[in-house]
Amino acid sequence: MKLFKGIVKTGIGKAVLEMSKSSELDEWETLTGMRVIPGTLNLQLTKPFDLSLLRYLSFSKIGWDFDPATQGFDFKGDIGMYYNRIIIAGKYRGILVFWTWVPELDTHAELISQVHLRTTLGLEDGDIVDFSLYAY
């Protein structure tokens, strides 16, 4: 099983607000088969990620309405995400996500999990987190 690594960094705090809506959490569970908590752990990957290893979802295909400008991004392409289930730190189930509107598409990753990763793993900005892909 191949391990990938990323450096923990502070995000802009928008994911927790979006995901705090109960309908949003239900949609994540339907999409991934996992009940997750609101928010993401932002990582700067140590190497570019091969996005062909992941699933792709266009938000327009499932009716998710999102405007990247609300997060300060000027983006004109398809609004969506690359994603897959993962195992974080060899122990915790989660989801790896790459948002299409983020400029560093293949190195800026976000982890979604069933636990609060910063607290559970005692993480601070600059710490290294590893994860591996998990089959559906």
N, C-alpha and C positions, 0 to 999 in steps of 0.2 A: 504494500500500500504506500503510495507516494505521499510524502508530507510537503505541505506548502507553508510558508512562513510570512508573517506580516508584522509590522511595527504599529502598535496602538497609537492612535492620534485622536484628538478631540474633533468631534463633528460640529455641525451647526445647530443641532438639537431639534430639527424639524421632524425627523422620523417618529419620535415618541409622540408628538402631537397628532400626526396623521394616523398612526397605528392605534392610538388610544380610543378611537371610535370602535364600538363593538362590532359593527358591520365589517370594518377593515380586518379585525382579528379573525372573524369568521371566514372572510375571503382568503386570508393567508392559510388557514387550516384546510379549506377546500382545495386550494392550489397545491399544498405541500404535504398534506396528511399529518401536520404537526400543529399543536396549539402552542403559540409563541407569546412572549410578553412584548409589550410596546417598546420600541427603540432598537437601535442598532449599535454595534461596536465597529467603529471605523478603523480600517487598517491601510497602511501603505505597504503594499507587497514588496518583498525584497527582489523579486524578478517579475517581469511581465507574465501575465497568466494567459494560457491558451484558451480563449473563450469558446473554441469549438468543442471543448469538453463539457460544456454546459447546455442547458435548455435555454430557449429564448422565448419570451412572451412580449408581444406588443400590447400595450394597455388598451388600445382601441378595439382589439379583438374580444376583450372581456368586459368592456364598458367602464374601465377605470378612468376617471377624469382627473388629470393632473397637469398642471402648468409649471414647467421648470422655472419660469420667471419668478414664482413665489419664493424660490430659494436662491434667487440672484443669478440664475443661469440664462444666457441668451442662446437658445438651442432651437434649431429648425428641423432636425431629423425625426425619425420614428421614436416616439416616447415608449420606452419599454425597459426590460431588464434581462440580463443573463443570470441564471440561477441554478443551484443544485443543492441537494441535501449534503451535509458534511458532518464529520465528527470533530469537535473542537477539543484541543488539548488531550486527545486520546480518550475522552470520557463523555462529553456533552453533545447531544444532538443539536444540530442547527441548520441554518440555510446560508449559503454564500450568495451574495447579490452584487452585481455590477450594474449600475444604472446607466442607461445610454447617454444621458445628458451631462454626465460628469466628464470634464476634459481629459483626465488621466484614466481613460476607460479600462485599460488592462492592468493597472496597478493600484487603483483606488477601489478597495473592496469594502463591503459592509457585511457583518455577520448578524444574523437574527437567531435567537435561541429561546429555549424554554426556561432558561435561568438568566439572571442579570449577570453577564459575564464579568464586568469590571469588579463587582462585589465578590462573586463566587470564586474567581481566580485571583483576586487581589491585584488587579491590573491598574497600572498608571500609564500615562503617555510615555512612549519610548520603550515600553516592555515588548517582548516578542511573544507572539501567539502562533501555535502551529495548528493546522487542520488538514484533514484528508477528505476526499470525496467519498460519498456514501451512496450506494446504488438504491434506486427506487424499487 
